[in-house]
Amino acid sequence: MTRLDASRVVGARAATLATTVVAVLSLVTGVANILTPSQVAGPLTAFVPPAVRAATGFTGTLTGFVLLVAAAGMRRGLRASWFATVALLPITLTQGLLQATQLSVPLVVGTLVAAPSVAFSRGRFERAVSLSQSQLAGGVAVVAVQLYGTAGAFALREQFGSVDTVLDAFYFTLVTASTVGYGDVTPGSQAARLFTMSVVILGTASFGIAVGVLLTPVIESRFAAVLGRMTDADLQLLEDHVVVLGYGDLTEPILTELSETPTTFVVVTPDREAGSRLADRDVDHLVGDPSDEETLRWVNVDSARAVVAATNDDAQDALAVLTARAIAPNCRVVAAATDTENVAKLRRAGADTVVSPASIGGHLLVRSALGAEGMEEVADWVLGEGETRGSPPDPDSLDD
């Protein structure tokens, strides 16, 4: 990388990693506080009541789990997950202070360190939560059953043992609908038993449906990873990368060159068979139309370092250049012209640089045949075989 701005340095990956670290620290600290609440004293131990420290141990563990879920959402670039993390970090910091043990010091320090990276990465999380109708229905069903059970148990509280408050009714519904059934709350009448049966049936059905529809995308993403394709999460986190539009003989030298650098790159090809070959080589790719706006947005072309259009079809390249330039006007766009007469057309389409491999190869061959000096060094540098690979030859050795 030759140039990075603040949004690149403090990007989505840094914010996601920082959130994950804080989540793990919150889990570990909370569990340690529960197991050894008074054995590892800290500087604030004398000022925090034992009951508060014990409570923050449990809540800290819960917050850690929620932060892990938020970190998973941030990996997908979800805006809602970023807002959830921003809201949870102050809570995590407070919990770390109230636990008041030496074990909570890393949690406090980690939260303070993570906060700036998360705050400055706001622009990297712009993807809205996209739920299918079945996923929305599953979520609504779970919430509706919980509300139904809470309201019904509270209304029939005189016919239940140990149900006196709304919290008791909520607890009864949760353990009943999830089929845990501790037995500490039991129905005392026929009406209460019938109501409990309805909660069990509706609760198990709604939980089963919700789990199924919510886990389906996760399973699909795992299959995509096994098959070598990029998941939605990986695509959303692309930044400062190179987008190669097209795949064929012309793009093989491009991929070879990029593979020898630390630069992240992704190939866009409409050919599924080509995508399979790329998957076998562990090359990140997306099967789609290189000139389609939605496809280019999927590979985050607006955050790309450069775009290389090399589809072996100059007309397709021109459309791809126009689309990329419209989405990312400040991105460097390079095109490979199959026919020399199309060089000017590709420049007019918006390419910053147009290279004609055939023209360059022919030029080098003719100059070499005529005995021009330096041509062998130029060819070696282009192919990466000579000692001058680290620095390009004098451009004056070639005609314009």
C-alpha positions in Angstrom: 0.0 0.0 0.0 1.4 3.4 -0.9 -1.3 5.6 0.6 -3.8 5.0 3.3 -6.2 7.5 4.8 -7.7 7.3 8.2 -10.7 5.3 7.1 -8.3 2.6 5.7 -6.2 2.4 8.8 -9.1 2.4 11.2 -11.3 0.2 9.1 -13.9 -2.5 9.5 -11.5 -5.2 10.3 -9.8 -3.3 13.1 -13.2 -2.4 14.6 -14.5 -6.0 14.3 -11.4 -7.4 15.9 -11.5 -4.9 18.7 -15.1 -5.7 19.4 -14.4 -9.4 19.4 -11.5 -9.0 21.9 -13.7 -6.9 24.3 -16.5 -9.5 24.0 -14.1 -12.4 25.0 -12.6 -10.3 27.8 -16.2 -9.6 29.1 -17.0 -13.3 29.0 -13.8 -14.4 30.8 -14.0 -11.6 33.4 -17.6 -12.2 34.1 -17.2 -15.9 34.6 -14.0 -15.3 36.8 -16.0 -12.8 38.9 -18.8 -15.4 39.4 -16.4 -18.2 40.4 -14.0 -16.1 42.6 -15.9 -12.9 43.6 -13.7 -12.0 46.6 -10.4 -13.8 46.0 -8.8 -11.3 43.6 -9.3 -7.8 45.0 -8.8 -4.7 43.0 -8.4 -1.0 43.7 -12.2 -0.3 43.8 -13.2 -3.5 45.7 -13.7 -1.6 49.0 -16.1 0.9 47.3 -18.4 -1.6 45.5 -20.9 -3.7 47.5 -20.5 -7.5 47.0 -24.0 -7.8 45.7 -23.3 -5.3 42.9 -20.0 -7.0 42.0 -21.8 -10.4 41.8 -24.6 -9.0 39.7 -22.2 -7.3 37.2 -20.4 -10.7 36.9 -23.6 -12.2 35.5 -24.5 -9.2 33.4 -21.0 -8.9 32.1 -21.1 -12.5 30.9 -24.4 -11.8 29.1 -23.0 -8.6 27.6 -20.0 -10.5 26.3 -22.3 -12.9 24.4 -24.3 -10.0 22.9 -21.0 -8.3 21.9 -20.0 -11.5 20.1 -23.2 -11.5 18.2 -22.6 -7.8 17.3 -19.1 -8.6 16.2 -20.5 -11.3 13.9 -22.9 -8.7 12.4 -20.0 -6.2 12.0 -18.2 -8.8 9.9 -21.1 -8.5 7.5 -20.9 -4.7 7.5 -24.2 -4.3 9.3 -25.0 -0.8 10.4 -27.3 -2.1 13.2 -24.4 -4.1 14.7 -22.2 -1.0 14.8 -24.9 0.9 16.7 -25.3 -2.0 19.1 -21.6 -2.1 19.7 -21.4 1.6 20.4 -24.3 1.2 22.9 -22.7 -1.8 24.6 -19.1 -0.6 25.0 -20.0 2.0 27.7 -22.0 -0.7 29.5 -19.0 -3.1 29.3 -16.7 -0.4 30.7 -19.1 0.2 33.6 -19.4 -3.5 34.3 -15.6 -3.8 34.3 -15.3 -1.0 36.8 -18.1 -2.3 39.1 -16.6 -5.8 39.1 -13.7 -4.1 40.9 -11.1 -6.9 40.6 -7.7 -7.2 39.1 -9.1 -9.5 36.5 -11.4 -6.7 35.3 -8.4 -4.4 34.5 -7.8 -5.9 31.0 -11.5 -5.5 30.2 -11.5 -1.8 31.2 -8.3 -1.2 29.2 -9.5 -3.2 26.2 -12.8 -1.3 26.1 -11.0 2.1 26.2 -8.7 1.0 23.4 -11.5 -0.4 21.3 -13.8 2.6 21.6 -11.9 4.9 19.2 -11.4 2.3 16.5 -15.2 1.5 16.6 -16.1 5.2 16.6 -14.0 6.1 13.6 -15.1 3.2 11.5 -18.7 4.4 11.3 -18.5 4.9 7.5 -17.5 1.3 7.0 -20.8 -0.2 8.2 -23.5 0.9 5.8 -25.3 -2.4 5.1 -28.9 -2.6 6.3 -30.2 -5.7 8.0 -31.7 -7.8 5.2 -34.2 -10.4 6.5 -36.4 -12.6 4.4 -40.2 -12.8 5.1 -39.7 -16.2 6.7 -37.1 -14.9 9.0 -39.2 -11.9 10.0 -42.2 -14.3 10.6 -40.1 -16.5 12.8 -38.9 -13.7 14.9 -42.4 -12.2 15.2 -43.7 -15.6 16.2 -41.2 -16.0 19.1 -42.0 -12.5 20.4 -45.7 -13.0 20.0 -45.7 -16.3 22.0 -43.7 -14.7 24.7 -46.1 -11.8 25.0 -49.1 -14.1 24.9 -47.7 -16.4 27.6 -46.6 -13.4 29.8 -50.0 -11.7 29.6 -52.0 -14.9 30.1 -49.9 -16.2 33.0 -50.2 -12.8 34.7 -53.9 -12.7 34.1 -54.3 -16.3 35.6 -51.7 -15.6 38.4 -54.1 -16.7 41.1 -54.3 -20.1 39.5 -50.6 -20.6 39.3 -48.2 -21.1 42.2 -45.4 -18.5 42.5 -46.7 -16.1 39.9 -47.1 -12.7 41.5 -45.5 -10.2 39.1 -45.1 -9.7 35.4 -41.5 -10.9 35.8 -42.7 -14.1 37.3 -45.1 -14.5 34.3 -42.3 -13.8 31.8 -40.1 -16.4 33.6 -42.8 -19.0 33.5 -43.5 -18.4 29.8 -39.8 -18.6 28.9 -39.0 -21.9 30.7 -42.3 -23.4 29.5 -42.0 -22.4 25.8 -38.4 -23.5 25.7 -39.4 -26.9 27.3 -37.0 -26.4 30.2 -39.8 -26.7 32.8 -38.1 -26.4 36.1 -41.4 -27.2 37.9 -41.2 -24.3 40.3 -44.3 -22.8 38.7 -47.2 -25.2 38.3 -50.8 -24.7 37.1 -53.4 -25.1 39.8 -56.6 -25.4 37.8 -57.9 -26.9 34.5 -57.9 -23.4 32.8 -54.3 -22.9 33.9 -53.3 -26.4 32.6 -55.0 -25.8 29.2 -53.2 -22.4 29.0 -49.9 -24.0 29.8 -50.4 -26.6 27.1 -51.0 -23.9 24.5 -47.8 -22.1 25.6 -45.8 -25.4 25.2 -47.3 -26.1 21.7 -47.0 -22.6 20.4 -43.6 -22.0 22.0 -41.9 -25.1 20.7 -43.3 -24.6 17.2 -42.2 -20.9 17.1 -38.7 -21.7 18.4 -38.3 -24.5 15.9 -39.3 -22.4 13.0 -37.2 -19.4 14.1 -34.1 -21.5 14.6 -34.6 -23.1 11.2 -35.0 -19.9 9.2 -32.2 -18.1 11.1 -29.6 -20.9 10.7 -30.3 -21.5 7.0 -28.1 -18.5 5.9 -25.3 -19.5 8.2 -25.3 -23.0 6.8 -25.3 -21.7 3.2 -22.4 -19.4 4.0 -20.5 -22.4 5.4 -21.1 -24.3 2.1 -19.9 -21.3 0.2 -16.7 -21.2 2.2 -16.1 -24.9 1.6 -16.6 -24.5 -2.2 -14.1 -21.6 -2.2 -16.6 -18.8 -2.9 -16.5 -15.5 -1.0 -19.3 -15.1 1.6 -21.3 -12.0 1.9 -19.4 -11.1 5.0 -16.0 -11.4 3.2 -17.3 -9.2 0.3 -18.6 -6.5 2.6 -15.2 -6.2 4.4 -13.2 -5.7 1.2 -11.3 -2.4 1.2 -8.2 -0.9 -0.4 -8.3 -3.9 -2.8 -7.9 -4.5 -6.5 -11.0 -5.5 -8.5 -10.2 -7.6 -11.6 -13.1 -7.6 -14.1 -12.9 -10.7 -16.3 -11.0 -13.9 -16.3 -9.1 -15.6 -19.1 -5.7 -15.9 -20.7 -5.3 -12.2 -20.6 -6.0 -12.0 -16.9 -3.6 -14.9 -15.9 -0.5 -12.7 -15.8 -2.5 -10.1 -13.9 -3.4 -12.6 -11.2 0.1 -14.0 -11.1 1.5 -10.5 -10.5 -1.1 -9.6 -7.9 -0.5 -12.9 -6.1 3.1 -11.9 -5.5 2.1 -8.7 -3.7 0.4 -8.2 -0.3 -2.5 -6.5 -2.1 -6.0 -8.1 -1.6 -7.8 -8.7 -4.9 -11.1 -10.2 -6.1 -12.0 -11.4 -9.6 -15.4 -10.8 -11.2 -16.3 -13.3 -13.9 -19.7 -14.3 -15.5 -18.3 -17.8 -16.2 -19.2 -20.3 -13.5 -16.7 -22.8 -14.8 -14.0 -20.2 -14.5 -15.2 -19.5 -11.0 -14.8 -23.2 -10.1 -11.2 -23.1 -11.4 -10.5 -20.0 -9.3 -12.0 -21.7 -6.3 -9.7 -24.6 -6.8 -6.8 -22.1 -6.6 -8.2 -20.3 -3.5 -8.6 -17.1 -5.5 -11.4 -14.8 -4.1 -14.0 -14.3 -6.8 -17.6 -13.4 -7.5 -19.6 -14.9 -10.4 -21.5 -12.0 -12.0 -21.6 -9.5 -14.8 -18.5 -7.3 -14.7 -20.4 -4.4 -16.1 -23.4 -4.7 -13.8 -23.7 -2.0 -11.1 -25.0 -4.3 -8.4 -22.2 -6.8 -9.0 -19.6 -4.0 -8.7 -21.2 -2.8 -5.5 -21.1 -6.3 -4.0 -17.3 -6.3 -4.4 -17.1 -2.8 -2.8 -15.7 -1.1 -5.9 -16.2 2.3 -4.2 -13.6 1.2 -1.6 -11.2 -0.3 -4.1 -7.6 0.8 -4.6 -7.9 0.1 -8.4 -10.0 -1.6 -11.0 -8.5 -3.6 -13.8 -10.9 -4.3 -16.8 -9.6 -7.3 -18.8 -12.5 -9.3 -20.1 -11.0 -10.0 -23.6 -13.9 -8.0 -25.1 -13.2 -4.3 -25.6 -17.0 -3.5 -25.7 -17.5 -5.3 -22.4 -14.5 -3.5 -21.0 -15.9 -0.2 -22.0 -19.2 -0.9 -20.2 -17.3 -2.1 -17.1 -15.2 1.0 -17.1 -18.2 3.3 -17.4 -20.0 1.4 -14.5 -16.9 1.4 -12.3 -16.3 5.1 -13.0 -19.9 6.0 -12.1 -19.8 4.2 -8.8 -16.2 5.2 -7.8 -15.2 8.4 -9.6 -11.9 8.7 -7.6 -10.8 5.1 -8.1 -8.0 4.3 -10.5 -9.3 2.4 -13.5 -7.0 0.5 -15.9 -8.2 -1.3 -19.0 -6.6 -3.8 -21.3 -7.4 -3.2 -25.0 -7.6 -6.3 -27.2 -7.6 -4.2 -30.4 -5.3 -1.2 -30.7 -7.9 0.9 -32.3 -10.0 0.8 -29.2 -7.5 2.4 -26.9 -8.9 5.9 -27.4 -12.4 4.6 -26.9 -11.6 3.0 -23.6 -9.9 6.2 -22.4 -13.1 8.2 -23.4 -15.1 5.6 -21.4 -13.2 6.7 -18.3 -10.1 4.5 -18.0 -7.1 6.3 -16.5 -4.7 4.0 -18.3 -5.2 1.8 -21.3 -2.7 -0.9 -22.1 -2.6 -2.9 -25.3 -0.7 -6.1 -24.6 -0.5 -7.0 -28.3 0.8 -3.6 -29.2 3.4 -3.6 -26.5 4.6 -7.1 -27.4 4.9 -6.3 -31.0 6.7 -3.1 -30.3 9.3 -5.0 -28.1 9.7 -7.7 -30.7 10.4 -5.2 -33.6 12.7 -3.1 -31.6 14.7 -6.2 -30.5 14.8 -7.4 -34.0 16.2 -4.1 -35.2 18.9 -4.3 -32.5 17.7 -1.5 -30.2 19.6 -1.5 -26.9 17.9 -2.2 -23.6 15.0 -4.2 -25.0 16.0 -7.4 -23.3 16.1 -5.5 -19.9 12.7 -4.0 -20.6 11.2 -7.5 -21.4 12.8 -9.0 -18.4 11.4 -6.3 -16.2 7.9 -6.7 -17.6 8.1 -10.4 -17.1 9.7 -10.1 -13.6 12.8 -12.2 -14.6 15.6 -9.7 -14.7 17.7 -8.1 -12.0 16.1 -4.8 -12.8 12.7 -6.0 -11.6 13.0 -3.7 -8.5 13.1 -0.5 -10.7 11.6 0.0 -14.1 13.9 0.8 -17.1 14.2 4.3 -18.6 10.9 5.1 -20.3 12.9 7.0 -22.9 14.1 3.6 -24.2 10.6 3.1 -25.6 8.8 5.2 -28.2 5.5 6.8 -27.2 
